[in-house]
């Protein structure tokens, strides 16, 4: 799922999209065949059809619509649409990156040919190697580069929010690192050792457990961690603020963001929150001006009323001029 929309494909490869979509995102490539993979970014979408062709539509800023020609001859293992950039991972462990490289400074040659999985956020690309090690492909030091040594050679899957990274280990436990104090750092103790699959949103994680149930933790501002009591879940996918769980019968269950009071703009941003944030300074300045005016008025009015006569007349004339 993207910022305010979702995408999916059924077992036959038919593509679906829903939610708040820009005009460019609504322009689905007409020549696209049945799909094998799909990924939703902030305001663009990536898709891989069963013939091995990669498509990108939605925002075309920073060259997002210019899919590398080399991908047409590659076997794609994973596609990830992010915030102003895209990533493709081949079966041979080769990384392809395109988009805004000022946001994510990537070294695509690091661990070249040895990458089995990638996890992305708005600033970093994290990679899991074929031998179970975890590394970052960013060239800049950050909390994400401080990877716990204990997870090396034991990691079977990775995920990352904007502030916290997580590794699912071969014993079913989850280890996190990144921004200390963030709600997503604290993994619920009751799920440790029972995790089968992990996915991440912008500020939360969701997992499928070995008994077929689901669990979520992290930021809960729009109830994205209020996981329902489900069973027989095959896989869970966490988006920006939403979660989608598919059970073994193919039914989709959702929880998380259900909409906004005043809706969203074309990029899926909460209009009420934007108005509230934008009005903070105006309201603050207005309130301060009213308080200052009231204090000065009370003082001048008190003096004028107490002394009267010429002082009263003088102060009133000054107040009238001001």
Buried (B, 14 or more C-beta within 10 A) or exposed (E): BBBBBBBBBEEEBEBEBEBBBBEBBEEBBEEBBEBBBBBBBBBBBBBBBEEEBBBBBBBEEBBBBEBBEEBEEBEBBBBBBBBBBBBBBBEEBBBBBBBBEEBBEBBBEBBEEBBBBBBBBBBBBBBBBEEBBBBBBBEEEEBBBEBEEEBBEBBBBBBBBBBBBBBBBEEBBBBBBBBEEBBBBEBEEEBBEBBBBBBBBBBBBBBBBEEBBBBBBBBBEBEBBEBEEBEEBBBBBBBBBBBBBBBEEEEEBBBBBEEBEEEBEEEBEBEEEEEEEEEEEEEEEEEEEEEEEEEEEEEBBEEBEEEEEEEBEEBEEEEEEE
